[in-house]
Amino acid sequence: MNRYKKILKMTIPTIIEMSSTNLMGVVNLIIIGHLGYEAIAAVGITNVVILNLFALFSGIGFAVNFLVSQSYGARDLKKCVTYTYTGIYSVIALVPFFLLFALFVPSWFFGIMGVSKSIALIGVGYLGLRIISFTLNMFRVVLNGFFRGIGNTKTPMYFSILGNTLNVILALLLVNGFLFFPKLGVLGAGWAFIVSEIVQVTGLLVCYFRENNVFPTRKLISFKEGEFKLVNIEGLKIGLEELGMSGAMLVFTIFISRVGDIELAATEIVLNVISLAYLPGIGFGITATILLGQQLGKRKPLIAKEIGFDVMKVGLYFIVPFTIIYFFGAEYVAKLFTTEEVVLSLTAEVLRFASLFVIFDGLQLILAGALRGIGDNSYTMKVALLLGWFMFIPISFIFTFVWKLGVYGPWIGFYIYILGLFVAFGYRYLKLDWSSVEMKDVAASEECV
């Protein structure tokens, strides 16, 4: 029972943090929704781009998370700080790339998406602003990785709530031009993201330096090649794992955009809604990463395995209710986002159809987090890439354009993909020789990706 309490104590703040972020996205979509389905579609496409950037590059922060958790379990506090500074240096090195991306990629990207000119006109400027806010977000992910690694999930929660509340308020003011603020439309939501990230990163840095009484956070760590390789190689593995799904989701969105604007708007609403159902899976997955990593640092891999099963048991109590709500309340949920009858009807149908895979998706997220905690990132990367690009995309293409199933074609492919991830990760977890599992160290940086 004490172990279950510890799991909940660590996970609840993470779920609240993630909930505030997703709720902010949902509220922003509601704020933008009255601008029309073109604005909804433009924001939805931008969200997919940011999801893919986050997937590829946020691996740096997640690598910091599991490396810090293992070092903290081994009571090597200096190493915790070393990995955190290494993650910060890695993000700094990427800043020029992100800025060039923000300047030159948005117009090209909306061109190849094949959407209408009205959607592209709205989306180009918004995507540029979101890429700038994403750059700031990468620093936040690294700092969150440190706090979570040491078991402090509350600090990221507090600043997430603060930043996301500020984001919604600014979006409301800037999109609609309330009070003395200019009416910027969709671009107003983009500027709200930037201000929110600045506030959050600043607050996290202040708290990070205040940890100096336990960790040497105020002592600037010099560049160390071994740690840099380890963080970035493991980060790349995690990033490619995430890209296996998010990249496939980008193609998923392209397929639906070819079906029609109405179908695209309905799908983007559904994706935002079911993102709330990901939260327990993500939250308990992060907890699994932390707890398994710490036990590995203590050289107790068999206890780590037991904790992983406990995390999955508790997680199910949080995951199952979403399936019930989405299936039976689809129409009520759809009405929150649109009043256009054709969009509303299709949104409710797709949401009810999509609700049924939530359980398997939550469990595969927890299993992935558990495997990440022990540093088994090569396996999860290979599985996600293979299933995403050689199963999800081909099946979705066939169902959509060959068998002419329309908007449901990509969703059927999504079902099959999620089930494949669950089976592959579950098999690995059960068949792994846990007695031989060891924590990662600098020597691991010599492994091939």
Secondary structure as GFF3:
##gff-version 3
##sequence-region A 1 449
A	DSSP	alpha_helix	2	33	.	.	.	ID=ss1
A	DSSP	alpha_helix	37	57	.	.	.	ID=ss2
A	DSSP	alpha_helix	59	73	.	.	.	ID=ss3
A	DSSP	alpha_helix	77	113	.	.	.	ID=ss4
A	DSSP	alpha_helix	117	149	.	.	.	ID=ss5
A	DSSP	alpha_helix	154	176	.	.	.	ID=ss6
A	DSSP	alpha_helix	186	210	.	.	.	ID=ss7
A	DSSP	three_ten_helix	211	213	.	.	.	ID=ss8
A	DSSP	alpha_helix	225	259	.	.	.	ID=ss9
A	DSSP	alpha_helix	261	297	.	.	.	ID=ss10
A	DSSP	alpha_helix	301	328	.	.	.	ID=ss11
A	DSSP	alpha_helix	330	334	.	.	.	ID=ss12
A	DSSP	alpha_helix	341	354	.	.	.	ID=ss13
A	DSSP	three_ten_helix	355	357	.	.	.	ID=ss14
A	DSSP	alpha_helix	358	373	.	.	.	ID=ss15
A	DSSP	alpha_helix	377	387	.	.	.	ID=ss16
A	DSSP	pi_helix	388	392	.	.	.	ID=ss17
A	DSSP	alpha_helix	393	397	.	.	.	ID=ss18
A	DSSP	pi_helix	398	402	.	.	.	ID=ss19
A	DSSP	alpha_helix	408	431	.	.	.	ID=ss20
A	DSSP	three_ten_helix	434	436	.	.	.	ID=ss21
A	DSSP	three_ten_helix	442	446	.	.	.	ID=ss22
###
